[in-house]
Amino acid sequence: MQIQLPDKVHKIINTLEEAGYEAYAVGGCVRDSILGREPDDWDITTSAKPEEIKRLFPRTIDTGIRHGTVTVMLDKEGFEVTTYRIDGDYEDSRHPKEVTFTANLAEDLKRRDFTINAMAYNESRGLVDLYGGLADMEAGIIRCVGDARERFTEDALRMMRAVRFSAQLGYRIDEKTREAIKALAPNLRKISAERIQTELVKLVVSPHPDYLRIAYEMCITAQVLPEFDLCMETPQNNPHHCYNVGEHILHSMLAVRADKVLRLGMLFHDIGKPQTMTVDEHGITHNRKHPVVGAEMTRKILRRLKFDNDTTDKVTKLVLYHDQEIGATQTGVRRAIHRMGENIFPLMFAVYRADISAQSDYKREEKLQKLSYIEGLYEEICRKGDAVNLKDLAITGADLIAQGMKPGREIGAVLQELLDIVLEDPTLNTPEQLLEISKKIVK
């Protein structure tokens, strides 16, 4: 098997080989190249020690020198070059206490997580696949290198990585690997929230976000997202639904494009349903106020997982507004834009469609037709440039002061009342008309 190495990777490997060392491209870049994908980055493994690597290249950075990693800089582009190593005992279910450098490539590959990530390549020797990675790729299997329990005991995050790779590649997880995950899932509590977040996002934006179901089945979500487990155990006996809450969430994630905010919005849009479920005298389930409860839960969960403020705010708003009725008039749409925000409102169409697509057929066409009509109204409002926020008003507080109003809180209240009038009738948004109307408001 032949892999086309980038020129700079080829140069680094050649430089090391010419100095008498072994060197290979290794890990995910080899896997992705075999799959015909463009690797995000290229990692190189070598028999050279860190100080020997540094002597061979004029510009290097001590990225992880203690663990044998040196970043070689070529034309402002960095490539991680790591010495073959054997990991010592792991002290925190994530990092080895110490590493031992070795001259044996097989020992280095043996410490890696999955067979599909334990392949190496250079042009002189070709593909080095000592643990059956290529066969597992052809069979579509995620399998640990060696003993799965050992691999997951070394690094608990590998359990989430197994599901993430499964979702990214559409592969199934080997049975022994699954059994080890179910047994060791509680170790994920030792992993930092930032690491959990990274893996969750990669899974959520993958081609198979519904593989979160696998994380549930293997007890992973019980550790990192227990709120989702409740959803998987909450029924929906309602004409509008054909799945339980969790399955509805999974199907809705599949129905929206692979955007982080949108996929997270669908993941959490019904997260408040278990807490709000009631059953009426006919056995029909209801979840009144679940968007409000869900938004509060979402903000807490995203903070717990150390998401940035921008993502947290946007996702929380998608959850809060996902079930809100929008008046099917231009006034109703303008008010909704004002209420939800100009950056959030356009995203709601994708959210509404995904939500509807994961429901039953009951009134589906009617719902979609209304949504398309509202979207048309929105496009017309954008085309006309109607005012939907205070900044869109044809006058400012300075204009009111110039007309004789005293500076103070009353100015803000008057502007807000003027906006309310303009949301109803955008033709009134001219300086002359607004100043005239303001006189009546002040009186």
N, C-alpha and C positions, 0 to 999 in steps of 0.2 A: 504494500500500500504506500502510495506517495502523497505527501502533504506539501503544499507550496508554502514555505516559510517566508515571512516578510524579510526584506533585505537586511534590516537592522538586527533581527533575531538571528539570521544566518551569519551576520558579521560577528555577533557576540559568541555564538557557538564555535565558529571557526577560530576566533582569537584564543579561546580556551583550549581547543583541540591542538592548535599549533604550539601551544605552550606545554603540551603533554598531558592535559587533563581530559576527562570525559565531560560532555555537556549535552543536554537534551531539552527540547521544549517539553513541558509536562503539564498534566492535569486538564483543566477545563478547555484550554486552547486546543489541545489535541482532540478532545471529544468533539468540540464544535466544528473543527476543521473536517473531521470524518463525516459529520452530519451535513456538511456544506454550508455551515453558518459562519458569519464573520465573528471571530472571537473578540470579546470586549478588551482583553489584554492578553499578553503572552508572558508566561512564567517560564523560567529556565532553571533547571537543576544541574548541579555539577559536582565533580569530585574535588574541585579546588576549594580550599579553605577561604574564609572571608578575606583574610589579609592578602592571600594570593590573587583573589579576584580584584581587589583594590589596586594591586601593583600593575595589573594588566590594562586597566582602563583609566584614562586621565581624569574623568569626572564621575564620582560615585557618591552615594548618600548612605549612611549607616541606618537603614530603615529598621531592621530588626537584627542587629549584629549578634546579639546574645543567642538568637535562634538560627543564626547562619545566613541571614538575608541581607544582601547588599543591593541597592538600586543603582543600576548602571545607566548613566545619562548619555544619550546620543541625540544631538541636535534638539535639545530641550524635551525629548521624549524619554520617559523612564521605563526601565525593564527590571523586574525583580529577579535577581539571580541568587539561588539558595543552595548551600552546600548539602550534599547527601547527609541525612541525619537519622538517628534513632531516638525517638522520644522516650524520656524517662517517665516516672509516675506523674499522673495528673492530680493536682492539688485542689482544683476548684471546678471539676467537671467541664473544664474548658481549655486550660493551658498546662503544658508539661512543666514540672518543677525545673527540669534541666534537659538538655539535649546532648547527644554524643554524635560527633561527626564521624562519618564512615566513608570508605571508598567504594562501597558496594551499592549499586543502583537498586538491586532487588530489596535490600533492607529499607531504603528510602521509600520505595513504592508500597511496601508492606504496611506502612504506618498511615496510609491515606484512607479516606472515608469509604468511598464506593468504587467498585471495579471500573466503572465508566470514567472515573477521575484518576485512575491509577495507571494510565498509559503514558509512555514517553516516546519521543521521536527525534531523530536527527537524520541527516541525509546519508551518512555513511552506514549506519546500522538499520535504518528504517524504523518501523513501529516496534516498540518493546511493550508487549502485552503479557505480563506474567500471571495475571490473575483473572483472565477471561473477560476483560472489559468489552472487547469487540463482539464476542458471542452474546454477552448480555445486551449490548446495544441492538444487535440483530434480533434478539428475542423480545426486546422492549422491557427489560427488567432492571430495577434498582436493587443492587445486592451489595452488602458490605464486603470489604476486603477482609478475609479471614473470619474470625468470630465476631458476630454482630454485637453481642453483649460487651465484649471488650472495647469495640470501637465506640459504642454509645456511652460506656462508662468513662472512657477517656475524654470525650467531648459530647455533652448532652445536646448541644445545639444541632448535632448531626441528625437527630431525630426529626427536627423540623426541616432540615435540608433534604432529607429523604422524600418527604411529602412535596416539598417545593420542586425538586428535580422531577418527581413524578408528574406534577402539574405542568411544568414547563415543557416536558418531552412527551407527555402522554404515556409514560411507562407505568407498569404495575410494580408494586413493591414485593420482593421475594418474601415467602412465607416466614422463614427464620428471622429475617430482618423485621417483619411485622411483629412477630412474637416478642422479640427483644425490645421493640419500642413500647409495646403495651406494658411490659414488665418494668421498664426503666423511665417511663414518661414523667413520674414525679421529680426526677432529677432536673427537669427543665426549670424548676423553681430557683435553681442556683444560677441560672443564666441571666445576664443583665437585660433590662427592658429594651434597651437600644438594639441588642442583637435579635431579640424576639421580634421587634418591630420590623427590622430589615427583612427577615425571612417571611413574615406575614405579608408584607407588601409585595414581595416577589411572587408569592403564591397568588395573591389577590389579582395581580395584573397579568398573570400567566394565561395561556390559552384555555386552561381548565381550572378556573377559580372554584368550581364546584367540588374539586378534590379536597376542599376543606372538610368535606364529609369523611374522607379517609382519616384526616387528623382527629376528627370526632371519634370515629370507630376505634382508633388506636390510643385514645385517652389523652391526646396531646392538648386539645382545646380545654379539657378539664383543668389543665394546669395554667394555660396562658390566656384563655378566653372562656371562662366558665359560663358567662352570660349566653354564649352561643349554644352550649349544651342544653340549657333550659329551653331554648327555642326549638331544638331538635326533639324535645319531649313535650311540646305544647301543641295540641290539636287545633284545627280550625274547622268547626262544623258550621259552615256559613255558605250560602249560595255563591258568593263571590270567590270562594277558594276551593282548590282541589288538593292542596298539599298541607302538611303541618307547617308551622311557622318557619322552622329551620329549612325545610326543603323548598318552601316558597322563596326564602332568602337566597338559597343556592341557585335556583332557576333564574331569579331576577339578576344576579351577578353575571350569569351567562348572557343575558339579554342586553347588556350595556357595553360600550366600547372599553378597551383596556386602558382606562385612564385611572390613576390612583384615587383621585377624589371621588369620581363617579362609582368606582367599584367599592370603595369603602363606604360611600353613601348607601349603596344597596346592601352591603353586609350589615349595616347598623339600622337600616330604615325601620325595621319592625322589631328591633331588639327590646323594646318596651312592652311587647304584647304579652309575654308570660306574666308580667307584673300587673297588667290591667285587664286580664281576661275575666269576663263574667259569662254566665250561662242563663238564658231566659227560660220561661216556663215551657217553651217548645224545644228546648235543648240546643238552641242556636247560640253559638259563641259570639261575643262582642268584645271589642278592645278600645273603648272610648278613652280619649286623651292619651293613647299610646304614643303619638308623635312627641308630645310634651315630655312625657316620662322618658321616652327613648332618647330625646335630645340631651336631657340631663345625664342619662347613663352614658351616652356616647362621649360627651365631653370628659367625663371621669375616666372612661376606658382609654381614650386617646392620650390623656395626660399621664395615666398610669404607664402607658407604653411609650412615653416620651416623644410623642409626635410634636412637630413644630406647631406654632400658634396658628399660622395661616391654614394649614391642612385641617387642624382641629376646628377652627371657626367655620370653614367651608363645609366640612362633612356634617358638623352639628346642625348647620342651617338646612342642609339637604334633608336631614332626618326630621327636623322640626316642621318643614313645609311640605313634605312629600304627600301628605294626605289632605292638604288644604284645598278647599273649593275655590276656583277662580271664576269670577263672573264672566260670562261669555259675551261681553260687550267691550268696546274700547276703553270705557271708563273703568270697568272691572279689571281689565288687564293692566291699565296704567297704575291702578291702586296696588295691584299685586306686585308689579315691578318695584314700586316705591317701598312696599312692605318687605319684600324679600331681598332687594338689593340688585343693582344692575349687573353685578358679576355673578350672582347666584341664579337669577330668574332664567336665563337661557339654558342653564344646565338642567332645570327642572323638567324640560320636555323629555330628555333622555331618561330621567328618573321615572317620570309618569309612565312612559312607554314600557320600560323594563318591568315596572310593578304590574301593569296590566297584563303583560305577556306571561307573567308567572302566576296569574290568577286563573280561575275557571273560565269557561266560554260564556258564562252568564253576563249578558249585556256588554260583551267585549267590543263588538263593532260600534255600538252606541258610544262607549267610552272613547274609543279611538277617533271616531268622527268628531266628537266634541273637542278633543285635544287638538286635532288638525285645524279645526276652525279657530281655536284660541291662538294657535301658532301663527295662523294667517293674520289675525288681528295684531299680534305682536310685531310681525314683519312690517305691517302698515304703519304702526306707531313709530318704529325705528326709521322708516322711510320719511315720515313727516317730521321727525325730530321733536316730537311732543315732550314737554317738560314732565319729568317724573321725580325730580329731586330739587331741593332748595337751590342748588348750584345752577339749575336750568332756568330759574326765574329770570325775567327780563329786568328786574331791579334787585338791588341789594340793600342791606341795612344803611349804607351810606346815602342812598337815595332817599330813604325815609327820614334820616336825620336832616338832610338838605331841605326836605319839605317841612321841617319844623318839629319832628318827634325828638324827644329827649333820649339820649343813649341809655340803654338798660335792657332788662329782660323782656320788656313789652315788645321791643323790636323783633326779637326772635319769635314771639307768639304771633305777631302780625304776619310775619313772613310765612309761618307755618299755615296760618289761615288762608293766606293768598295761594299757597301751593295747593291746599285742599280744593280751592275754587278752580284752579287751573287743571287739576287732575280731572275734574268734572267737565270742564270746557276749556280745552287748550287754546282756543282762539282768543281768549282773554289775556294771554301772556304777551302783552306789549307794555312798555314803560308807562304810556299814557293811561291805559285802562287800569293797570295795577295801582298806580299812584292815586287815581280817582277812587278806586274801591277801598284803598287803605284809609282814606279820609273817613269813609263811612264806618269802617271797623273801629277806628280810634274813638269816634264819637260814641 
